[in-house]
Amino acid sequence: MVFELSTDLYQGLSPVTNLQQLHQRYQEFCTRYPNAAADFLGAIEDVLSDAGLTYDHVTARVKEWRSLRSKSRKRRPDGTPMYPHPWQDIHDLIGVRVTTYHSTEIPRIIEALTEVFEVRRSVDKTAQTRVSGSFGYGSHHLILRVPPARVAPVLQAYAGREFEVQIRTVLQHAWAEFEHDIRYKRHGNTGKLAPEVDRAFTLAAGLIELADQQFDLIAAQQSATDTTAPIDLDVKFTAETLPGIIALLHGNTIPQSRLEHYHWLEELLHAHGLTTVAQLTELMSPANLERVKTALHYTFQPGQVRIIDDLLLAAFGEEHIAKTGTTGNFPAQRPARLRHRLALINAAQAGEGRFK
């Protein structure tokens, strides 16, 4: 078979130096990993959701051959190849994009990703543009590497693979997509536009930066005005009230997860007959939280949904997997992930008794 040529499709037995070799390596990769985009999408969403980050959207793609071929042909001003060994030198064969509502979330997203993946390069395009004294493309680019350990089981097959993550606000993304469509898709590879169109894009970029600043201010003010109040322990919680109840119980020590994930959290809790604030309080006792955190050695700060999922796993073990293993955004991957986490919990619990 083709795969016998190399046990490492990422580094290869010899450097790729021509298009024929590049195409062969590309086809090998696509054949061996037909679900690469979905695998990376699921893994990144898990990292962000588990860290309680309120991002807007995550997309992932494997670069099309036409695009890879075009990029491999790029030259520097002196005529030398920009990517002498394109399979090794081009790092965005797998590309992930994360959009968020306001820019203050971007450092937290970067922190969550860099705690799980190895950082090969980190470039703040927004800062570069600002330093140059102009307005324009805003984004943070990370080149990350899948480590041989500490990642979701679904990515273990990609150990050693480098990939790119672009992080933008929704406004930056809208500007970049429209600008790229006008500049390149409609005007060819030169990207040259009429001066008045260039000026209009520059003005729009400046306005977007101001709007992003206002979104940041709104987010900060909203956080500052959050208040706490007494709560009736006998009241039944709902998906809508869970974020506030957990915040009342534990303050800001556990980050809030994406709002759309709380209906699933309600489903997880109800699967075990937990419906009241009193039951939730007992599950989330300081002792139980400490035991879970010690057992799982989080490399990130888990969000509300992830930590409760783990608390339920610790309390109910295989029963939790049986009742909820086929739920969530990635049900095919969930049982293996839960069993991996349960093994860690059981190992830590040995001799310490069950969770209460």
Secondary structure, 3 states (H helix, E strand, C coil): CHHHHCCCCCCCCCCCCCHHHHHHHHHHHHHHCCCHHHHHHHHHHHHHHHCCCCEEEEEEEECCHHHHHHHHCCECCCCCECCCCHHHHCCCCEEEEEEECCHHHHHHHHHHHHHHCEEEEEEEHHHHHHHCCCCCCCCEEEEEECCCCCCCHHHHHHCCCEEEEEEEEHHHHHHHHHHHHHHHHCCCCCCCCCHHHHHHHHHHHHHHHHHHHHHHHHHHHHHHHCCCCCCCCCCECCCCCHHHHHHHHHCCCCCCCCHHHHHHHHHHHHCCCCCEHHHHHHHCCHHHHHHHHHHHCCCCCCCHHHHHHHHHHHHHCHHHHHHHCCCCCCCCCHHHHHHHHHHHHHHHHCCCCCCC
